[in-house]
Amino acid sequence: MSSEFAPWNSAHLSYRAVEQDDETGVLYQLGRDAEAFNNAVPFMPTPQGSNAAKSYKTYLESCLLGVIICVTPSTPAKIESYQPSHPDPGEAVGVLTLTGPGQGREHHGRADIAISILAPHRGKGYGSEAIQWALCWGFSFARLHRIGIGAIEFNKSAKKLYLKLGFAEESVKRDFAWKYGRWWSFWEASMLEDEWRGKYGSTISYASYMPIE
């Protein structure tokens, strides 16, 4: 059975641009979320304040894709014609980015996913749904060929999720980060465009979201 794909929505989530209010909202909250912050390699775990939230906002705006993940108030009815976004994006619960290799190297068609979900909203499937949406966005709209993802060694649940979603294990950077009084390695994986199409492509329909001629 195919599922409709909207550029800025998925089944239970909406994805919007970062706004000024996020500096005192979700970005500030993520900076004060110790688990989310320590999973973001390789930052030193220093207390984060409003200046850090401003820097985070600037970083998101510089990414190939930098979005605030929101839980939609209710799943919208089937859209009969092009509609760019759910009218109410809902409560902000996290952040997702796709970062490319940098200026002058865009032709390589690769990017890396990073995602952070606020503590009260973890374990609800939002991370999995957002990553699947980002894969579809990257391969369908940004003309990417390869999307990478990674996790620090102690984040075993992330590694398990990424493998379940279809990412292929690539490498381990040994003793990559110093946290909790010891060295930890960093695990890396990726998905190629043809692998994504083989796993997900046949289940996605764009028809309802294409502009009517």
C-alpha positions as CSV (number, residue, x, y, z in Angstrom):
1,M,0.0,0.0,0.0
2,S,1.4,3.4,-1.0
3,S,1.6,6.4,1.4
4,E,1.2,10.0,0.4
5,F,4.3,12.1,0.8
6,A,4.0,15.8,1.6
7,P,7.3,17.8,1.5
8,W,6.8,19.3,5.0
9,N,4.7,16.6,6.8
10,S,4.7,12.9,7.6
11,A,2.1,10.7,9.3
12,H,2.2,12.3,12.8
13,L,4.8,15.0,12.4
14,S,5.3,18.4,10.7
15,Y,8.6,20.0,9.8
16,R,9.0,23.7,9.9
17,A,11.8,26.3,9.6
18,V,13.5,27.5,12.8
19,E,12.0,30.8,14.2
20,Q,13.2,33.5,16.6
21,D,11.0,32.1,19.3
22,D,12.9,28.7,19.2
23,E,15.8,30.4,20.8
24,T,13.8,30.4,24.1
25,G,11.8,27.3,23.2
26,V,12.9,24.0,21.8
27,L,16.5,24.9,21.1
28,Y,17.0,26.2,24.6
29,Q,15.3,23.1,26.0
30,L,17.6,20.8,24.0
31,G,20.6,22.6,25.4
32,R,19.4,21.8,28.9
33,D,18.6,18.2,28.0
34,A,21.7,16.4,29.3
35,E,21.1,13.2,27.4
36,A,20.4,14.9,24.1
37,F,23.4,17.2,24.5
38,N,25.8,14.4,25.4
39,N,24.7,12.3,22.4
40,A,25.8,15.2,20.2
41,V,29.5,14.4,19.5
42,P,32.0,16.0,20.1
43,F,30.8,18.8,22.3
44,M,32.0,19.4,25.8
45,P,29.1,19.0,28.3
46,T,29.1,22.6,29.6
47,P,25.9,24.2,30.7
48,Q,24.0,25.8,27.8
49,G,22.3,29.1,27.8
50,S,20.6,31.6,25.5
51,N,23.7,32.4,23.5
52,A,24.2,28.7,22.7
53,A,20.5,28.6,21.5
54,K,21.2,31.5,19.2
55,S,24.2,29.8,17.8
56,Y,22.2,26.6,17.3
57,K,19.6,28.6,15.3
58,T,22.3,30.1,13.1
59,Y,23.7,26.6,12.5
60,L,20.3,25.2,11.5
61,E,19.8,28.0,9.0
62,S,23.1,27.1,7.4
63,C,22.3,23.4,6.8
64,L,21.1,21.9,3.6
65,L,18.0,21.0,5.7
66,G,17.5,22.3,9.2
67,V,14.0,21.8,10.6
68,I,12.1,21.8,13.9
69,I,10.2,18.6,14.4
70,C,6.6,19.1,15.5
71,V,3.8,16.8,16.5
72,T,0.7,17.7,14.5
73,P,-2.4,18.2,16.6
74,S,-4.2,15.7,14.5
75,T,-3.5,13.8,11.3
76,P,-4.9,15.9,8.4
77,A,-7.4,14.4,6.1
78,K,-6.2,13.2,2.6
79,I,-5.2,16.2,0.7
80,E,-6.8,16.4,-2.8
81,S,-4.5,19.0,-4.2
82,Y,-1.2,20.6,-3.5
83,Q,-0.9,21.9,0.1
84,P,2.6,22.9,1.3
85,S,2.1,22.3,5.0
86,H,-0.3,21.4,7.7
87,P,-1.9,24.8,8.8
88,D,-0.9,24.2,12.5
89,P,2.6,22.5,12.8
90,G,1.9,21.6,16.4
91,E,4.2,21.2,19.5
92,A,8.0,21.3,18.8
93,V,9.6,18.1,20.0
94,G,13.0,18.1,18.4
95,V,15.4,19.1,15.6
96,L,16.6,17.3,12.4
97,T,19.4,18.4,10.1
98,L,20.9,17.2,6.8
99,T,24.4,18.6,6.3
100,G,26.2,18.4,3.0
101,P,30.0,18.3,2.3
102,G,30.3,22.1,1.9
103,Q,30.5,24.7,-0.8
104,G,32.1,23.5,-4.0
105,R,31.5,19.8,-3.2
106,E,27.7,19.7,-3.7
107,H,28.1,17.6,-6.8
108,H,29.1,14.6,-4.7
109,G,25.4,14.2,-3.7
110,R,26.0,13.2,-0.1
111,A,24.7,14.5,3.3
112,D,24.5,13.3,6.9
113,I,21.5,13.2,9.2
114,A,21.5,14.4,12.8
115,I,18.5,14.3,15.0
116,S,17.7,15.2,18.6
117,I,14.3,14.6,20.4
118,L,13.4,16.1,23.7
119,A,13.3,13.7,26.6
120,P,9.5,13.7,27.2
121,H,8.9,12.7,23.6
122,R,11.5,9.9,23.2
123,G,10.3,6.3,22.7
124,K,7.2,7.3,20.8
125,G,8.5,6.6,17.3
126,Y,9.1,10.2,16.3
127,G,12.8,9.8,15.6
128,S,12.1,6.8,13.3
129,E,9.3,8.7,11.4
130,A,11.4,11.9,11.1
131,I,14.5,10.0,9.7
132,Q,12.3,8.2,7.1
133,W,10.9,11.5,6.1
134,A,14.4,13.1,5.8
135,L,15.5,10.1,3.6
136,C,12.6,10.7,1.3
137,W,13.2,14.4,1.2
138,G,16.9,14.0,0.5
139,F,16.6,11.4,-2.2
140,S,13.4,12.9,-3.8
141,F,14.0,16.6,-3.6
142,A,17.7,17.3,-2.9
143,R,19.0,14.9,-5.5
144,L,21.2,13.1,-2.9
145,H,22.9,9.8,-3.7
146,R,24.2,8.9,-0.2
147,I,22.9,9.8,3.2
148,G,25.0,9.0,6.3
149,I,24.2,8.7,10.0
150,G,26.1,7.8,13.1
151,A,26.0,7.3,16.8
152,I,28.5,7.3,19.7
153,E,29.2,3.8,21.1
154,F,27.1,4.1,24.2
155,N,24.0,5.1,22.2
156,K,23.0,1.5,21.5
157,S,19.3,2.3,20.9
158,A,20.3,4.7,18.1
159,K,22.4,2.1,16.3
160,K,19.7,-0.5,16.6
161,L,17.1,1.9,15.1
162,Y,19.4,3.0,12.2
163,L,20.0,-0.6,11.2
164,K,16.3,-1.4,11.5
165,L,15.6,1.5,9.1
166,G,17.9,0.0,6.5
167,F,21.2,1.9,7.0
168,A,24.2,-0.2,6.2
169,E,27.1,-0.3,8.7
170,E,30.2,1.3,7.3
171,S,32.9,2.0,9.8
172,V,33.9,2.6,13.4
173,K,36.1,5.5,14.4
174,R,38.0,4.1,17.4
175,D,38.3,6.1,20.6
176,F,36.6,9.1,18.9
177,A,35.1,10.8,22.0
178,W,36.0,11.3,25.6
179,K,32.9,11.2,27.8
180,Y,32.0,9.8,31.2
181,G,35.6,9.2,32.1
182,R,36.6,7.0,29.2
183,W,37.1,6.8,25.4
184,W,34.2,5.9,23.2
185,S,34.2,4.9,19.5
186,F,31.9,6.4,16.9
187,W,29.8,4.1,14.7
188,E,28.9,5.2,11.1
189,A,26.4,3.9,8.6
190,S,24.8,5.1,5.3
191,M,22.0,4.5,2.8
192,L,22.4,4.9,-0.9
193,E,19.6,6.1,-3.2
194,D,19.0,2.7,-4.8
195,E,18.9,1.0,-1.4
196,W,16.3,3.6,-0.3
197,R,14.2,3.1,-3.4
198,G,14.4,-0.7,-3.0
199,K,13.2,-0.5,0.6
200,Y,10.8,2.5,0.6
201,G,10.4,3.9,-2.9
202,S,7.5,1.7,-4.0
203,T,5.4,2.6,-1.0
204,I,5.4,6.4,-1.6
205,S,3.1,8.4,-3.8
206,Y,3.6,12.0,-4.7
207,A,0.5,12.4,-6.8
208,S,-1.7,14.3,-4.3
209,Y,0.9,16.9,-3.6
210,M,2.0,17.8,-7.1
211,P,0.7,21.1,-8.4
212,I,-2.3,20.8,-10.6
213,E,-1.6,21.9,-14.2
